[in-house]
Amino acid sequence: MKLQASIFSNSGRLLCRSLSDRPFTFLAGNRSKCKRRDIAGQLSNARGKSTFTLADTQADEIYDQAQANAASFDKKYNLKDHAKFTVPNSVRTLAIVTASLEEAMKNGSYELKSVPNHIPRPPYARTGAVPQPPHHNIINGEYSLNSLRNSARLARDVLDIACNSAKAGMTTNELDQIVHDAIISKGAYPSPLNYAGFPKSVCSSINEVICHGIPDERPMKRGDLASFDVSCFLDGFHGDNCGSIIVGDETMFDLETIDEIEFLSAKEEHLFISGQRLIQAAQEALDAAIATCKDGSCLSDIGGAISSVSDAYGYSSVEKYRGHGVGEHFHCPPFVKHFRNDDYLELKEGMVFTIEPMLTEARQDCFEWDSDGWTVATKDGGRSAQFEHMVAITKDGAEILTLPTPVDEM
């Protein structure tokens, strides 16, 4: 089997292509905690009512390191005044949605891709009606954690396939077919398919589209910033992750090969490099957020860490959409804000949820397209980048579940 290049490191730590190139290391050391409570049973509803979140010194350290990484990037690639972002000529908001798609979305007549009958389906698969999730936070035992590792690993493998397949001239509909086929070939169901009526098997969000983009017939273009959110339902449990790339001629753009690229203009070069800078910031934000997680830490630390990174780079973090618990339900508590907040929930060993910061070049204000009721885009046309991992809280930190399948198991 041909190995796919990964947008993450094989260890699960995020790739940080900067001069510093250091992972965040705030897992150990002094961290202000929510009030501890011992809870018996399999479910946790406790909210530690602490008045403390991420310690100021720790937040400053995250900010300073991210600011140094941003400055190193700007110096290395001679990138000046990144705040004046370049709006691509191919922004999705300017694209015309076909009348047939718009009408089909409105009347619910859109034809869904087929899934073999032997593949187990989530409850919403046939009707689109999503069951009410539990109102409590689920503490997973070893059986559930092993099942989640399997579904998360498959989601990760398919995400790598999607990112390596994307190229200029390919439509996101074609990419949707690749993702759909890869998931069902492993006996799994594409989680987005018919979730509350979503018509496709992957979310493809291009340029100023933040999330929930519906694959269509518009070909991707060189320099597009593309985010692919890949999720699957395997043996009763969901796996969910997302990554962002810059679309190249034959595969995703890589700064390591920038000297081999013939840019058509200075504007195009700026578009590529500034997009990669936004991607790096989103990766670092996720890495910093995961590093705050452990048994007894506060949920609000996650948003504080992400805000520190986005501020340091001069970007904004989208506030309307959040991470979420994941398991037998696609979306359930806890819900994870990616900005500074006062959600003082004490994290407990066995919790599993996603962290998925969405960073934008300028303002984080967004809106949904009227044409489909799903696609979320920035109001000012600035691009967005997103990375997402599923994490399980452990005594000593957070286990990243969305890891690729080891080479010896392929």
N, C-alpha and C positions, 0 to 999 in steps of 0.2 A: 504494500500500500504506500502510495506517495505521501510523504510527510508534508503537512501544511505548515507554512511559516505562521508564527503566532504573534498577535498584537500584544500579548502579555509575555512575561518570562515564564519558563516552564515550572519554576518554583511557585508561581502564583503571585510573586511580587511584581509590581508593575514596572514596565520598562520606562526609564526616565532618560531620554536622550538629551542630556545637558552636560556642560562641562563638569558640574558637580557630580552628577550621576550617582547620588547616594540615596538609599532607601530611607524613609523616615524611621526613626528608632525611639519612639516615645512610648513603647509598650510597657517598659519597666519604669521605675522611678515614682516620684510622688505625683499622685493624681487625686484631685478632689473627688469624692465619691458621693453618690446618693446614700441616704440612710439605709443600712443593711437590715433585711428582714429574713428570717428563716421561714420557709413555706413548705408544708407537707403536700404530697399529692403530685399529680402530673400537670396541673395548670397553675399559672402565675398571673395574678391580677394586681400585684403590688406596684404602687408608685411611691418611690422614696421621695419625700417632700423636702429635699435639700434646697438650700438657697444658693448652692455653689454649682457651677458648671465647670467647663474647662478652665484650669488655673491660668491666670493672666500670664505668668511666666512661660507656661507651656504653649499658650496661643502665640505669644510673641516669638518663641523659638520656631514654631511652625511657619509663621509669617516671614521671619528673617531668612530661613532656609529657602522658602519658595521664592522670595524676592531675589536672593542670590542666584537661584536657578534661572529665573526670568532674565536677569541682567546678563548672565553668562550666555544664554541663548541669543539675546539681542546683539551682544558683542560678536559672537562667533559668526552669525549670519547677517551682520550689518543691518539689522532691522531697527528702524527708527520710527518713533511716534506711532506705536501700534494702536493707539486709541482711535486713530483715523482709519477705521477698517475699510477694506475694499469690498463693495457689494458685487458679487459675481453677476455676470450677464445672464446666468442660468438659474436665478433664484426661482424656487418653486411657486412662490406666491404669484409670480407673473405668468406662470403657465396656465393654459386654458384646460380646464377639466372637461372631458368629453361629455356631451349631453347624455349619452347612453349610460355612462357610469353614474352620473349624478342622479338620473332617474331611477336606475336600479337600486342605488343606495337608499333613495327615499321610499320606494315601495317594497323593499325587501326581497326583490326578485333576483338578486345577484347569485350566480351559480358558484357554489363552493367547490374547491378541489376535493376529489374523492380520497377516502382513506379506507384501506382494506378492512373488511368486517371483523377480522380476527384481532385487530388492534384495540385494546381497551381505550375507552373514551372518557373524558371528564363529563360531569353532569350536564353542562351547557352545550355539548357538541352538536346535538341534533336540533335543539330549539333556540339556542342563543340566550336562554334565560339563565342568568348566573345565580346560584343559590346564595342565600345570605351567609356571609362568613361568621365564624364565632366572634364574640365581643371580647374574649379574653386572649391573653398571650399563651401560646402553646409551648410547653417544655417537652422537647423531643427525647425519646429514649434511643437506645442503640439501634434498634430495628429501623426506626424512622430515619435516623441519621444516615445509616448505610444506604437506605433507599434514596434519600436526598442526594447523597454523594453520587450515586449512579445517574440520576436524572440531571444533576448539575453538570457532571462530566460530559454527558452526551450533548447538552446545550452548548457547552464550551467547544467541543469538537466541531459542532456544526457552525458555530460562530466563526471559528478559524477558517472553515471551508468558505463561508460567505465572504469574508474579508479578502481571502486570496482569490476568489472568483471574480470579484467586482473589477471592471475595467471600462475604459471609455468605449462608448458605442453599445454597451449592454444595457438593456432596460431593467428596471427594478422588478418588472413582472418575470423576466427570465431568471433573475436572482431568486425570486420567490419560489419558482419551480425547483431550483437547485436545492434550496433549504427544505422545501416540502419533501422532495424525494429522499434527501439524506436522513430526515427524521423518521419517515415511515419505514425506510429500509432497516432501521434498528428496532422496529416493533413499537415505536412511540407515536404519539399524536402531537401535532403542532399546536401548542397551547393557545396562540392567538386566534386560530381558525374558529370563527363563529362565536368568539367570546363577546357577549353582548352585541352580536351581529357583526363583529369585525370580519371582513370578507377574505382575508389573506392569511398566509402561514408565517409571515415575518413582518415586522415593522421596519420600513426603510425611510429614514429621515435625512433629507438632503439639504445642505447649506443652511438656510434660515429656518428650516423645519426642525423643531426641537425634539418632538417625539410623536409616536402613533401615526407616522406617515404610512399611507397605503400604497403598496407597489403599483406602478402604472406603466404606460407605454413610452414614457419619455426616456430617451437614452441618457445614461450618465455621461458626463463630460469630463475631460481632463481638468483636474483642479477642483472638482466637486468635493466638498467635505461630506462624507456619507457616514451615518450612524445606523448600524443594524442591530436590532433587538431580537435575539433568538431565544425562544422558550419551547419547552417540550413537556409532555406528560407521559411518564414512563412508570409502569407498574404502580399506578395510583398516586404518584408524587410528581410535582412540577419542578422543572429546572429552568432558570431564568438568568440571562446575562446579556450584556450589550458592549459594543466597542465602536470606535470611530476611526476612519481612515481618510486619507486624501487619495482620490481616484487617479490612477495613472493610465498610460496607454495600454499596458498589458497586465498590470497588477497594481497593488496599492503603492503609492509614492513612499519612498524611503529616503530620509535625509542623508543616510550614509552613502547613497549613490547620486547625490545632487549634482556632483561635478559631471556626471554622464548625461544629464538632461539638457536638451536644447530648448530653452524657454523662448516663446514667440515674442515676448515683450517684457519690459521691466514690471509691468502691471501683473502679468501672469506669474512671474517669479515671486512677487510680493504676495500674491494670492496663495501660492503653494506654501511658502515659508510661514506666513502669518497664520495660516490654517493649522500647520503643524505645531505652532506655538500654543494655540488654543487647545489642541489635542493633548499636548504635554501637560498643560495646566489641569485638564480634566483628569488625566491619569494620576497626577500628583495629589489632587484633591481626594480621590478615592483612596489612595494609599495612606494619606494622612488620617483619613476618617477611620479606616480599618484599624490603624495602630492605636486608636483610643479605646478599642473595644476589649472588654474582659468581664468576667463575672464580678458584679458589684459596681461597674462603672455606670455612668449616666448616658442615657440615650442622647441627651442634648449635646454631649461632647462631640458627637459625629458632625452635627451642623456647625459647631464652632470651628472645628478643624477645617471643614470645607470652605467656610467663609474666610478663614485666615489665608488659605491658598489663593482663592479667587481674588481677594483684595490685593494680595501681593503682586499678582499678574495684571491687575487692572481690569478684571472681568467681573461679570455678575453671575450669581448662582440662581437658577430658576426656583421660585418659591411655590408655585402652584402645584407641581407634581412631585411625588415623594417615593421613597423606597417603601418596602412592605414586607410583612411576614409572608412566608411561602412554605408550602408543604402539600397536603392533600387539597388545600384551597390555593388557587392561583394568587389571590391577594387577600391578606388577613392581617390583624394586628401582630406586631407593632408597626405603626406607620412612621417612616423616618424622614424628618425634615432635613433639607440640605442647606440650611442657613441657620444663623444664630437664633436660638429659641429657648423656651423655658419648659420643654417637655421632660420633666424630671422623672423619667421611668428608670428604675434600677434594672440593668441587664442581668439576666440569670443564665447560668450554664444550661445549655440545651435549647436556648432560643435560636431560631434560624430566620434570617431576614435578608433583604437586599439593600445595598447601598448603591445609589446610582446618580451621582451628581451630574446635572446638566448645566454647563457653563456657556455663557453667551458673550460675544465680543463687546457689546455695549450694554444696553438696558435689558433687564430680564422680563419686561412686560411682553405678554404673549396673547394670542387669540386662536380660536378654533376656526377652521375653514367652514363656511356655511355649506359648501358643496358636498362635503361628506360627513361632517359632524365628528370627525376623528382627528384629522391632521392639525397639529399645534405648531404655530410659527411665531417668530419674534415680530413684534409690531414695527420695528425699525429696519428690518431686513438684515440685521447682523447674523452671522453664522452661529451655530451651536455645536458643541461636542459633548458626548456622553460616554461614560464607562460605568459598568455595573458588575458587581460580584455578589454572589450569595455567600453569606458568612454564618458560621455556627459559633455561638459563644462558648468558650471553654474557661476553665479555672485560670489559665495563664494568659489568655488572649482571645484571638478569633481564628478559627480554622476556615480558610477560603475553600469553599466546596466546588466552585466552578474552575476546576483545574483540568488540563488536557489529559487524555488517556495516555499512560506511560507507553513509551515506544515498545517495551517488551510485551505489552498486552494487546498490541494492534494485530 
